[in-house]
């Protein structure tokens, strides 16, 4: 149980608050953030998600386009 408290304290001291960035991922280079993140949540305009909200005339992305986004220095 003590280990959980130590881990929680470490996370509280070293983590940064969540941030939000709205950008065009076709032109924005994620490497320009020049930082390390535990998680980067990307919400590309996938057709299956947009149809659930009734959008019909957007520029949809394929999973292949999402896969080719440069997300780290190892891509």
N, CA, C and O atoms as a Maestro MAE file, in Angstrom:
{
 s_m_m2io_version
 :::
 2.0.0
}

f_m_ct {
 s_m_title
 :::
 protein
 m_atom[300] {
  # First column is atom index #
  i_m_mmod_type
  r_m_x_coord
  r_m_y_coord
  r_m_z_coord
  i_m_residue_number
  s_m_chain_name
  s_m_pdb_residue_name
  s_m_pdb_atom_name
  i_m_atomic_number
  :::
  1 25 0.823 -1.188 0.000 1 A "UNK " " N  " 7
  2 3 0.000 0.000 0.000 1 A "UNK " " CA " 6
  3 2 0.870 1.257 0.000 1 A "UNK " " C  " 6
  4 15 0.522 2.254 -0.633 1 A "UNK " " O  " 8
  5 25 1.998 1.213 0.705 2 A "UNK " " N  " 7
  6 3 2.896 2.372 0.767 2 A "UNK " " CA " 6
  7 2 3.454 2.705 -0.612 2 A "UNK " " C  " 6
  8 15 3.686 3.872 -0.926 2 A "UNK " " O  " 8
  9 25 3.670 1.674 -1.439 3 A "UNK " " N  " 7
  10 3 4.222 1.892 -2.776 3 A "UNK " " CA " 6
  11 2 3.280 2.745 -3.624 3 A "UNK " " C  " 6
  12 15 3.739 3.572 -4.411 3 A "UNK " " O  " 8
  13 25 1.973 2.554 -3.473 4 A "UNK " " N  " 7
  14 3 0.993 3.342 -4.229 4 A "UNK " " CA " 6
  15 2 1.115 4.811 -3.860 4 A "UNK " " C  " 6
  16 15 1.061 5.674 -4.736 4 A "UNK " " O  " 8
  17 25 1.276 5.107 -2.582 5 A "UNK " " N  " 7
  18 3 1.416 6.494 -2.149 5 A "UNK " " CA " 6
  19 2 2.691 7.125 -2.688 5 A "UNK " " C  " 6
  20 15 2.686 8.290 -3.085 5 A "UNK " " O  " 8
  21 25 3.775 6.372 -2.707 6 A "UNK " " N  " 7
  22 3 5.037 6.872 -3.247 6 A "UNK " " CA " 6
  23 2 4.883 7.149 -4.745 6 A "UNK " " C  " 6
  24 15 5.350 8.171 -5.247 6 A "UNK " " O  " 8
  25 25 4.228 6.235 -5.446 7 A "UNK " " N  " 7
  26 3 4.010 6.430 -6.877 7 A "UNK " " CA " 6
  27 2 3.109 7.645 -7.124 7 A "UNK " " C  " 6
  28 15 3.400 8.452 -8.007 7 A "UNK " " O  " 8
  29 25 2.038 7.786 -6.371 8 A "UNK " " N  " 7
  30 3 1.152 8.944 -6.519 8 A "UNK " " CA " 6
  31 2 1.900 10.247 -6.272 8 A "UNK " " C  " 6
  32 15 1.689 11.231 -6.983 8 A "UNK " " O  " 8
  33 25 2.759 10.259 -5.283 9 A "UNK " " N  " 7
  34 3 3.541 11.459 -4.977 9 A "UNK " " CA " 6
  35 2 4.499 11.777 -6.126 9 A "UNK " " C  " 6
  36 15 4.647 12.936 -6.513 9 A "UNK " " O  " 8
  37 25 5.141 10.757 -6.662 10 A "UNK " " N  " 7
  38 3 6.064 10.957 -7.781 10 A "UNK " " CA " 6
  39 2 5.321 11.520 -9.001 10 A "UNK " " C  " 6
  40 15 5.804 12.452 -9.642 10 A "UNK " " O  " 8
  41 25 4.165 10.965 -9.317 11 A "UNK " " N  " 7
  42 3 3.375 11.449 -10.451 11 A "UNK " " CA " 6
  43 2 2.971 12.894 -10.220 11 A "UNK " " C  " 6
  44 15 3.061 13.711 -11.136 11 A "UNK " " O  " 8
  45 25 2.529 13.226 -9.017 12 A "UNK " " N  " 7
  46 3 2.111 14.592 -8.708 12 A "UNK " " CA " 6
  47 2 3.266 15.586 -8.868 12 A "UNK " " C  " 6
  48 15 3.044 16.724 -9.280 12 A "UNK " " O  " 8
  49 25 4.480 15.172 -8.551 13 A "UNK " " N  " 7
  50 3 5.633 16.060 -8.636 13 A "UNK " " CA " 6
  51 2 6.199 16.189 -10.052 13 A "UNK " " C  " 6
  52 15 6.794 17.212 -10.390 13 A "UNK " " O  " 8
  53 25 6.019 15.169 -10.870 14 A "UNK " " N  " 7
  54 3 6.681 15.175 -12.176 14 A "UNK " " CA " 6
  55 2 5.750 15.353 -13.370 14 A "UNK " " C  " 6
  56 15 6.216 15.632 -14.474 14 A "UNK " " O  " 8
  57 25 4.470 15.200 -13.173 15 A "UNK " " N  " 7
  58 3 3.564 15.293 -14.321 15 A "UNK " " CA " 6
  59 2 3.204 16.742 -14.622 15 A "UNK " " C  " 6
  60 15 3.279 17.616 -13.758 15 A "UNK " " O  " 8
  61 25 2.822 16.965 -15.838 16 A "UNK " " N  " 7
  62 3 2.347 18.290 -16.225 16 A "UNK " " CA " 6
  63 2 0.838 18.207 -16.427 16 A "UNK " " C  " 6
  64 15 0.309 17.142 -16.744 16 A "UNK " " O  " 8
  65 25 0.155 19.315 -16.246 17 A "UNK " " N  " 7
  66 3 -1.296 19.273 -16.435 17 A "UNK " " CA " 6
  67 2 -1.638 18.982 -17.890 17 A "UNK " " C  " 6
  68 15 -0.839 19.257 -18.785 17 A "UNK " " O  " 8
  69 25 -2.819 18.428 -18.129 18 A "UNK " " N  " 7
  70 3 -3.219 18.175 -19.513 18 A "UNK " " CA " 6
  71 2 -3.249 19.469 -20.312 18 A "UNK " " C  " 6
  72 15 -3.544 20.536 -19.774 18 A "UNK " " O  " 8
  73 25 -2.944 19.367 -21.588 19 A "UNK " " N  " 7
  74 3 -3.027 20.532 -22.451 19 A "UNK " " CA " 6
  75 2 -3.847 20.185 -23.683 19 A "UNK " " C  " 6
  76 15 -4.058 19.012 -23.989 19 A "UNK " " O  " 8
  77 25 -4.294 21.186 -24.368 20 A "UNK " " N  " 7
  78 3 -5.158 21.016 -25.520 20 A "UNK " " CA " 6
  79 2 -4.591 21.850 -26.659 20 A "UNK " " C  " 6
  80 15 -4.255 23.020 -26.477 20 A "UNK " " O  " 8
  81 25 -4.490 21.246 -27.819 21 A "UNK " " N  " 7
  82 3 -3.970 21.952 -28.983 21 A "UNK " " CA " 6
  83 2 -4.844 21.584 -30.177 21 A "UNK " " C  " 6
  84 15 -4.905 20.421 -30.575 21 A "UNK " " O  " 8
  85 25 -5.513 22.570 -30.739 22 A "UNK " " N  " 7
  86 3 -6.323 22.335 -31.929 22 A "UNK " " CA " 6
  87 2 -5.496 22.775 -33.123 22 A "UNK " " C  " 6
  88 15 -5.121 23.942 -33.229 22 A "UNK " " O  " 8
  89 25 -5.211 21.839 -34.027 23 A "UNK " " N  " 7
  90 3 -4.372 22.165 -35.177 23 A "UNK " " CA " 6
  91 2 -4.692 21.223 -36.331 23 A "UNK " " C  " 6
  92 15 -5.348 20.198 -36.145 23 A "UNK " " O  " 8
  93 25 -4.233 21.573 -37.500 24 A "UNK " " N  " 7
  94 3 -4.374 20.728 -38.676 24 A "UNK " " CA " 6
  95 2 -3.184 19.772 -38.694 24 A "UNK " " C  " 6
  96 15 -2.051 20.186 -38.937 24 A "UNK " " O  " 8
  97 25 -3.444 18.512 -38.439 25 A "UNK " " N  " 7
  98 3 -2.363 17.538 -38.330 25 A "UNK " " CA " 6
  99 2 -1.688 17.235 -39.662 25 A "UNK " " C  " 6
  100 15 -0.634 16.600 -39.688 25 A "UNK " " O  " 8
  101 25 -2.279 17.681 -40.763 26 A "UNK " " N  " 7
  102 3 -1.625 17.496 -42.060 26 A "UNK " " CA " 6
  103 2 -0.470 18.467 -42.228 26 A "UNK " " C  " 6
  104 15 0.459 18.197 -42.989 26 A "UNK " " O  " 8
  105 25 -0.516 19.610 -41.516 27 A "UNK " " N  " 7
  106 3 0.534 20.609 -41.671 27 A "UNK " " CA " 6
  107 2 1.331 20.836 -40.389 27 A "UNK " " C  " 6
  108 15 2.456 21.332 -40.446 27 A "UNK " " O  " 8
  109 25 0.770 20.485 -39.240 28 A "UNK " " N  " 7
  110 3 1.470 20.709 -37.980 28 A "UNK " " CA " 6
  111 2 2.373 19.522 -37.670 28 A "UNK " " C  " 6
  112 15 1.933 18.374 -37.730 28 A "UNK " " O  " 8
  113 25 3.608 19.787 -37.346 29 A "UNK " " N  " 7
  114 3 4.565 18.739 -37.006 29 A "UNK " " CA " 6
  115 2 4.537 18.529 -35.489 29 A "UNK " " C  " 6
  116 15 4.949 19.408 -34.732 29 A "UNK " " O  " 8
  117 25 4.058 17.381 -35.053 30 A "UNK " " N  " 7
  118 3 3.980 17.103 -33.610 30 A "UNK " " CA " 6
  119 2 5.352 17.129 -32.944 30 A "UNK " " C  " 6
  120 15 5.451 17.361 -31.739 30 A "UNK " " O  " 8
  121 25 6.401 16.895 -33.712 31 A "UNK " " N  " 7
  122 3 7.751 16.937 -33.144 31 A "UNK " " CA " 6
  123 2 8.137 18.353 -32.716 31 A "UNK " " C  " 6
  124 15 9.042 18.529 -31.901 31 A "UNK " " O  " 8
  125 25 7.447 19.372 -33.266 32 A "UNK " " N  " 7
  126 3 7.716 20.757 -32.869 32 A "UNK " " CA " 6
  127 2 7.341 21.037 -31.422 32 A "UNK " " C  " 6
  128 15 7.760 22.048 -30.857 32 A "UNK " " O  " 8
  129 25 6.563 20.156 -30.819 33 A "UNK " " N  " 7
  130 3 6.231 20.334 -29.401 33 A "UNK " " CA " 6
  131 2 7.487 20.204 -28.540 33 A "UNK " " C  " 6
  132 15 7.552 20.750 -27.438 33 A "UNK " " O  " 8
  133 25 8.482 19.477 -29.051 34 A "UNK " " N  " 7
  134 3 9.786 19.348 -28.395 34 A "UNK " " CA " 6
  135 2 9.656 19.009 -26.914 34 A "UNK " " C  " 6
  136 15 10.274 19.640 -26.057 34 A "UNK " " O  " 8
  137 25 8.852 18.017 -26.640 35 A "UNK " " N  " 7
  138 3 8.608 17.616 -25.270 35 A "UNK " " CA " 6
  139 2 8.262 16.137 -25.256 35 A "UNK " " C  " 6
  140 15 7.949 15.556 -26.295 35 A "UNK " " O  " 8
  141 25 8.318 15.531 -24.083 36 A "UNK " " N  " 7
  142 3 7.919 14.140 -23.925 36 A "UNK " " CA " 6
  143 2 6.568 14.111 -23.229 36 A "UNK " " C  " 6
  144 15 6.321 14.858 -22.282 36 A "UNK " " O  " 8
  145 25 5.701 13.237 -23.716 37 A "UNK " " N  " 7
  146 3 4.371 13.092 -23.154 37 A "UNK " " CA " 6
  147 2 4.119 11.631 -22.842 37 A "UNK " " C  " 6
  148 15 4.616 10.746 -23.538 37 A "UNK " " O  " 8
  149 25 3.351 11.379 -21.803 38 A "UNK " " N  " 7
  150 3 2.929 10.010 -21.512 38 A "UNK " " CA " 6
  151 2 1.886 9.571 -22.534 38 A "UNK " " C  " 6
  152 15 1.887 8.425 -22.983 38 A "UNK " " O  " 8
  153 25 0.998 10.490 -22.895 39 A "UNK " " N  " 7
  154 3 -0.088 10.179 -23.829 39 A "UNK " " CA " 6
  155 2 -0.338 11.382 -24.723 39 A "UNK " " C  " 6
  156 15 -0.345 12.522 -24.258 39 A "UNK " " O  " 8
  157 25 -0.541 11.126 -25.988 40 A "UNK " " N  " 7
  158 3 -1.017 12.148 -26.917 40 A "UNK " " CA " 6
  159 2 -2.292 11.587 -27.536 40 A "UNK " " C  " 6
  160 15 -2.260 10.563 -28.219 40 A "UNK " " O  " 8
  161 25 -3.397 12.253 -27.297 41 A "UNK " " N  " 7
  162 3 -4.682 11.832 -27.844 41 A "UNK " " CA " 6
  163 2 -4.934 12.619 -29.125 41 A "UNK " " C  " 6
  164 15 -5.005 13.848 -29.105 41 A "UNK " " O  " 8
  165 25 -5.066 11.909 -30.223 42 A "UNK " " N  " 7
  166 3 -5.282 12.544 -31.519 42 A "UNK " " CA " 6
  167 2 -6.677 12.157 -31.995 42 A "UNK " " C  " 6
  168 15 -7.038 10.980 -32.003 42 A "UNK " " O  " 8
  169 25 -7.450 13.155 -32.390 43 A "UNK " " N  " 7
  170 3 -8.788 12.894 -32.893 43 A "UNK " " CA " 6
  171 2 -8.893 13.342 -34.353 43 A "UNK " " C  " 6
  172 15 -9.392 14.431 -34.636 43 A "UNK " " O  " 8
  173 25 -8.425 12.505 -35.274 44 A "UNK " " N  " 7
  174 3 -8.512 12.862 -36.688 44 A "UNK " " CA " 6
  175 2 -9.961 12.721 -37.168 44 A "UNK " " C  " 6
  176 15 -10.757 12.025 -36.538 44 A "UNK " " O  " 8
  177 25 -10.298 13.369 -38.266 45 A "UNK " " N  " 7
  178 3 -11.672 13.287 -38.779 45 A "UNK " " CA " 6
  179 2 -11.934 11.959 -39.494 45 A "UNK " " C  " 6
  180 15 -11.941 11.896 -40.724 45 A "UNK " " O  " 8
  181 25 -12.146 10.911 -38.718 46 A "UNK " " N  " 7
  182 3 -12.449 9.608 -39.291 46 A "UNK " " CA " 6
  183 2 -13.932 9.545 -39.647 46 A "UNK " " C  " 6
  184 15 -14.781 10.012 -38.887 46 A "UNK " " O  " 8
  185 25 -14.232 8.977 -40.783 47 A "UNK " " N  " 7
  186 3 -15.615 8.958 -41.268 47 A "UNK " " CA " 6
  187 2 -16.557 8.261 -40.300 47 A "UNK " " C  " 6
  188 15 -17.672 8.735 -40.081 47 A "UNK " " O  " 8
  189 25 -16.134 7.144 -39.716 48 A "UNK " " N  " 7
  190 3 -17.029 6.404 -38.826 48 A "UNK " " CA " 6
  191 2 -17.426 7.213 -37.592 48 A "UNK " " C  " 6
  192 15 -18.524 7.031 -37.066 48 A "UNK " " O  " 8
  193 25 -16.549 8.102 -37.123 49 A "UNK " " N  " 7
  194 3 -16.889 8.949 -35.978 49 A "UNK " " CA " 6
  195 2 -17.767 10.120 -36.403 49 A "UNK " " C  " 6
  196 15 -18.690 10.497 -35.681 49 A "UNK " " O  " 8
  197 25 -17.489 10.692 -37.560 50 A "UNK " " N  " 7
  198 3 -18.235 11.853 -38.015 50 A "UNK " " CA " 6
  199 2 -19.674 11.500 -38.384 50 A "UNK " " C  " 6
  200 15 -20.572 12.323 -38.203 50 A "UNK " " O  " 8
  201 25 -19.904 10.316 -38.887 51 A "UNK " " N  " 7
  202 3 -21.269 9.915 -39.252 51 A "UNK " " CA " 6
  203 2 -22.167 9.828 -38.017 51 A "UNK " " C  " 6
  204 15 -23.376 10.038 -38.118 51 A "UNK " " O  " 8
  205 25 -21.592 9.522 -36.864 52 A "UNK " " N  " 7
  206 3 -22.406 9.419 -35.654 52 A "UNK " " CA " 6
  207 2 -22.909 10.775 -35.195 52 A "UNK " " C  " 6
  208 15 -23.869 10.847 -34.427 52 A "UNK " " O  " 8
  209 25 -22.274 11.866 -35.655 53 A "UNK " " N  " 7
  210 3 -22.750 13.201 -35.276 53 A "UNK " " CA " 6
  211 2 -23.471 13.883 -36.439 53 A "UNK " " C  " 6
  212 15 -23.831 15.057 -36.346 53 A "UNK " " O  " 8
  213 25 -23.684 13.146 -37.536 54 A "UNK " " N  " 7
  214 3 -24.461 13.669 -38.652 54 A "UNK " " CA " 6
  215 2 -23.684 14.458 -39.687 54 A "UNK " " C  " 6
  216 15 -24.302 15.038 -40.580 54 A "UNK " " O  " 8
  217 25 -22.377 14.510 -39.618 55 A "UNK " " N  " 7
  218 3 -21.579 15.235 -40.612 55 A "UNK " " CA " 6
  219 2 -21.549 14.420 -41.899 55 A "UNK " " C  " 6
  220 15 -21.371 13.202 -41.861 55 A "UNK " " O  " 8
  221 25 -21.721 15.085 -43.035 56 A "UNK " " N  " 7
  222 3 -21.739 14.351 -44.298 56 A "UNK " " CA " 6
  223 2 -20.765 14.887 -45.336 56 A "UNK " " C  " 6
  224 15 -20.503 14.198 -46.322 56 A "UNK " " O  " 8
  225 25 -20.221 16.073 -45.162 57 A "UNK " " N  " 7
  226 3 -19.390 16.649 -46.233 57 A "UNK " " CA " 6
  227 2 -18.029 17.124 -45.727 57 A "UNK " " C  " 6
  228 15 -17.555 18.185 -46.132 57 A "UNK " " O  " 8
  229 25 -17.415 16.363 -44.866 58 A "UNK " " N  " 7
  230 3 -16.097 16.726 -44.344 58 A "UNK " " CA " 6
  231 2 -14.993 15.969 -45.084 58 A "UNK " " C  " 6
  232 15 -15.249 14.968 -45.752 58 A "UNK " " O  " 8
  233 25 -13.787 16.458 -44.954 59 A "UNK " " N  " 7
  234 3 -12.620 15.790 -45.512 59 A "UNK " " CA " 6
  235 2 -12.202 14.692 -44.526 59 A "UNK " " C  " 6
  236 15 -11.508 14.970 -43.548 59 A "UNK " " O  " 8
  237 25 -12.615 13.468 -44.778 60 A "UNK " " N  " 7
  238 3 -12.337 12.372 -43.852 60 A "UNK " " CA " 6
  239 2 -10.937 11.810 -44.059 60 A "UNK " " C  " 6
  240 15 -10.383 11.869 -45.157 60 A "UNK " " O  " 8
  241 25 -10.378 11.265 -42.986 61 A "UNK " " N  " 7
  242 3 -9.072 10.631 -43.032 61 A "UNK " " CA " 6
  243 2 -9.252 9.120 -43.060 61 A "UNK " " C  " 6
  244 15 -10.263 8.590 -42.598 61 A "UNK " " O  " 8
  245 25 -8.265 8.446 -43.606 62 A "UNK " " N  " 7
  246 3 -8.228 6.983 -43.545 62 A "UNK " " CA " 6
  247 2 -7.326 6.588 -42.373 62 A "UNK " " C  " 6
  248 15 -6.555 7.403 -41.867 62 A "UNK " " O  " 8
  249 25 -7.432 5.335 -41.955 63 A "UNK " " N  " 7
  250 3 -6.545 4.859 -40.884 63 A "UNK " " CA " 6
  251 2 -5.090 4.897 -41.344 63 A "UNK " " C  " 6
  252 15 -4.183 5.073 -40.530 63 A "UNK " " O  " 8
  253 25 -4.870 4.733 -42.636 64 A "UNK " " N  " 7
  254 3 -3.507 4.790 -43.175 64 A "UNK " " CA " 6
  255 2 -2.899 6.180 -42.968 64 A "UNK " " C  " 6
  256 15 -1.719 6.290 -42.635 64 A "UNK " " O  " 8
  257 25 -3.685 7.234 -43.160 65 A "UNK " " N  " 7
  258 3 -3.192 8.595 -42.922 65 A "UNK " " CA " 6
  259 2 -2.845 8.804 -41.452 65 A "UNK " " C  " 6
  260 15 -1.849 9.453 -41.134 65 A "UNK " " O  " 8
  261 25 -3.654 8.263 -40.569 66 A "UNK " " N  " 7
  262 3 -3.382 8.383 -39.131 66 A "UNK " " CA " 6
  263 2 -2.097 7.641 -38.785 66 A "UNK " " C  " 6
  264 15 -1.272 8.135 -38.018 66 A "UNK " " O  " 8
  265 25 -1.938 6.468 -39.349 67 A "UNK " " N  " 7
  266 3 -0.750 5.648 -39.063 67 A "UNK " " CA " 6
  267 2 0.533 6.351 -39.478 67 A "UNK " " C  " 6
  268 15 1.573 6.150 -38.851 67 A "UNK " " O  " 8
  269 25 0.482 7.164 -40.515 68 A "UNK " " N  " 7
  270 3 1.688 7.820 -41.015 68 A "UNK " " CA " 6
  271 2 2.021 9.154 -40.339 68 A "UNK " " C  " 6
  272 15 2.995 9.807 -40.714 68 A "UNK " " O  " 8
  273 25 1.234 9.557 -39.359 69 A "UNK " " N  " 7
  274 3 1.586 10.776 -38.619 69 A "UNK " " CA " 6
  275 2 2.893 10.555 -37.868 69 A "UNK " " C  " 6
  276 15 3.095 9.504 -37.259 69 A "UNK " " O  " 8
  277 25 3.772 11.536 -37.911 70 A "UNK " " N  " 7
  278 3 5.009 11.426 -37.138 70 A "UNK " " CA " 6
  279 2 4.713 11.822 -35.696 70 A "UNK " " C  " 6
  280 15 4.349 12.962 -35.408 70 A "UNK " " O  " 8
  281 25 4.879 10.855 -34.800 71 A "UNK " " N  " 7
  282 3 4.512 11.081 -33.412 71 A "UNK " " CA " 6
  283 2 5.712 11.126 -32.477 71 A "UNK " " C  " 6
  284 15 5.627 11.665 -31.374 71 A "UNK " " O  " 8
  285 25 6.811 10.567 -32.914 72 A "UNK " " N  " 7
  286 3 8.002 10.586 -32.060 72 A "UNK " " CA " 6
  287 2 9.239 10.535 -32.932 72 A "UNK " " C  " 6
  288 15 9.151 10.444 -34.157 72 A "UNK " " O  " 8
  289 25 10.359 10.593 -32.305 73 A "UNK " " N  " 7
  290 3 11.620 10.617 -33.059 73 A "UNK " " CA " 6
  291 2 11.951 9.284 -33.684 73 A "UNK " " C  " 6
  292 15 12.907 9.181 -34.453 73 A "UNK " " O  " 8
  293 25 11.173 8.251 -33.367 74 A "UNK " " N  " 7
  294 3 11.440 6.913 -33.896 74 A "UNK " " CA " 6
  295 2 10.546 6.576 -35.075 74 A "UNK " " C  " 6
  296 15 10.647 5.476 -35.619 74 A "UNK " " O  " 8
  297 25 9.659 7.502 -35.494 75 A "UNK " " N  " 7
  298 3 8.742 7.216 -36.602 75 A "UNK " " CA " 6
  299 2 9.480 7.167 -37.929 75 A "UNK " " C  " 6
  300 15 8.864 6.937 -38.970 75 A "UNK " " O  " 8
  :::
 }
 m_bond[299] {
  # First column is bond index #
  i_m_from
  i_m_to
  i_m_order
  :::
  1 1 2 1
  2 2 3 1
  3 3 4 2
  4 3 5 1
  5 5 6 1
  6 6 7 1
  7 7 8 2
  8 7 9 1
  9 9 10 1
  10 10 11 1
  11 11 12 2
  12 11 13 1
  13 13 14 1
  14 14 15 1
  15 15 16 2
  16 15 17 1
  17 17 18 1
  18 18 19 1
  19 19 20 2
  20 19 21 1
  21 21 22 1
  22 22 23 1
  23 23 24 2
  24 23 25 1
  25 25 26 1
  26 26 27 1
  27 27 28 2
  28 27 29 1
  29 29 30 1
  30 30 31 1
  31 31 32 2
  32 31 33 1
  33 33 34 1
  34 34 35 1
  35 35 36 2
  36 35 37 1
  37 37 38 1
  38 38 39 1
  39 39 40 2
  40 39 41 1
  41 41 42 1
  42 42 43 1
  43 43 44 2
  44 43 45 1
  45 45 46 1
  46 46 47 1
  47 47 48 2
  48 47 49 1
  49 49 50 1
  50 50 51 1
  51 51 52 2
  52 51 53 1
  53 53 54 1
  54 54 55 1
  55 55 56 2
  56 55 57 1
  57 57 58 1
  58 58 59 1
  59 59 60 2
  60 59 61 1
  61 61 62 1
  62 62 63 1
  63 63 64 2
  64 63 65 1
  65 65 66 1
  66 66 67 1
  67 67 68 2
  68 67 69 1
  69 69 70 1
  70 70 71 1
  71 71 72 2
  72 71 73 1
  73 73 74 1
  74 74 75 1
  75 75 76 2
  76 75 77 1
  77 77 78 1
  78 78 79 1
  79 79 80 2
  80 79 81 1
  81 81 82 1
  82 82 83 1
  83 83 84 2
  84 83 85 1
  85 85 86 1
  86 86 87 1
  87 87 88 2
  88 87 89 1
  89 89 90 1
  90 90 91 1
  91 91 92 2
  92 91 93 1
  93 93 94 1
  94 94 95 1
  95 95 96 2
  96 95 97 1
  97 97 98 1
  98 98 99 1
  99 99 100 2
  100 99 101 1
  101 101 102 1
  102 102 103 1
  103 103 104 2
  104 103 105 1
  105 105 106 1
  106 106 107 1
  107 107 108 2
  108 107 109 1
  109 109 110 1
  110 110 111 1
  111 111 112 2
  112 111 113 1
  113 113 114 1
  114 114 115 1
  115 115 116 2
  116 115 117 1
  117 117 118 1
  118 118 119 1
  119 119 120 2
  120 119 121 1
  121 121 122 1
  122 122 123 1
  123 123 124 2
  124 123 125 1
  125 125 126 1
  126 126 127 1
  127 127 128 2
  128 127 129 1
  129 129 130 1
  130 130 131 1
  131 131 132 2
  132 131 133 1
  133 133 134 1
  134 134 135 1
  135 135 136 2
  136 135 137 1
  137 137 138 1
  138 138 139 1
  139 139 140 2
  140 139 141 1
  141 141 142 1
  142 142 143 1
  143 143 144 2
  144 143 145 1
  145 145 146 1
  146 146 147 1
  147 147 148 2
  148 147 149 1
  149 149 150 1
  150 150 151 1
  151 151 152 2
  152 151 153 1
  153 153 154 1
  154 154 155 1
  155 155 156 2
  156 155 157 1
  157 157 158 1
  158 158 159 1
  159 159 160 2
  160 159 161 1
  161 161 162 1
  162 162 163 1
  163 163 164 2
  164 163 165 1
  165 165 166 1
  166 166 167 1
  167 167 168 2
  168 167 169 1
  169 169 170 1
  170 170 171 1
  171 171 172 2
  172 171 173 1
  173 173 174 1
  174 174 175 1
  175 175 176 2
  176 175 177 1
  177 177 178 1
  178 178 179 1
  179 179 180 2
  180 179 181 1
  181 181 182 1
  182 182 183 1
  183 183 184 2
  184 183 185 1
  185 185 186 1
  186 186 187 1
  187 187 188 2
  188 187 189 1
  189 189 190 1
  190 190 191 1
  191 191 192 2
  192 191 193 1
  193 193 194 1
  194 194 195 1
  195 195 196 2
  196 195 197 1
  197 197 198 1
  198 198 199 1
  199 199 200 2
  200 199 201 1
  201 201 202 1
  202 202 203 1
  203 203 204 2
  204 203 205 1
  205 205 206 1
  206 206 207 1
  207 207 208 2
  208 207 209 1
  209 209 210 1
  210 210 211 1
  211 211 212 2
  212 211 213 1
  213 213 214 1
  214 214 215 1
  215 215 216 2
  216 215 217 1
  217 217 218 1
  218 218 219 1
  219 219 220 2
  220 219 221 1
  221 221 222 1
  222 222 223 1
  223 223 224 2
  224 223 225 1
  225 225 226 1
  226 226 227 1
  227 227 228 2
  228 227 229 1
  229 229 230 1
  230 230 231 1
  231 231 232 2
  232 231 233 1
  233 233 234 1
  234 234 235 1
  235 235 236 2
  236 235 237 1
  237 237 238 1
  238 238 239 1
  239 239 240 2
  240 239 241 1
  241 241 242 1
  242 242 243 1
  243 243 244 2
  244 243 245 1
  245 245 246 1
  246 246 247 1
  247 247 248 2
  248 247 249 1
  249 249 250 1
  250 250 251 1
  251 251 252 2
  252 251 253 1
  253 253 254 1
  254 254 255 1
  255 255 256 2
  256 255 257 1
  257 257 258 1
  258 258 259 1
  259 259 260 2
  260 259 261 1
  261 261 262 1
  262 262 263 1
  263 263 264 2
  264 263 265 1
  265 265 266 1
  266 266 267 1
  267 267 268 2
  268 267 269 1
  269 269 270 1
  270 270 271 1
  271 271 272 2
  272 271 273 1
  273 273 274 1
  274 274 275 1
  275 275 276 2
  276 275 277 1
  277 277 278 1
  278 278 279 1
  279 279 280 2
  280 279 281 1
  281 281 282 1
  282 282 283 1
  283 283 284 2
  284 283 285 1
  285 285 286 1
  286 286 287 1
  287 287 288 2
  288 287 289 1
  289 289 290 1
  290 290 291 1
  291 291 292 2
  292 291 293 1
  293 293 294 1
  294 294 295 1
  295 295 296 2
  296 295 297 1
  297 297 298 1
  298 298 299 1
  299 299 300 2
  :::
 }
}
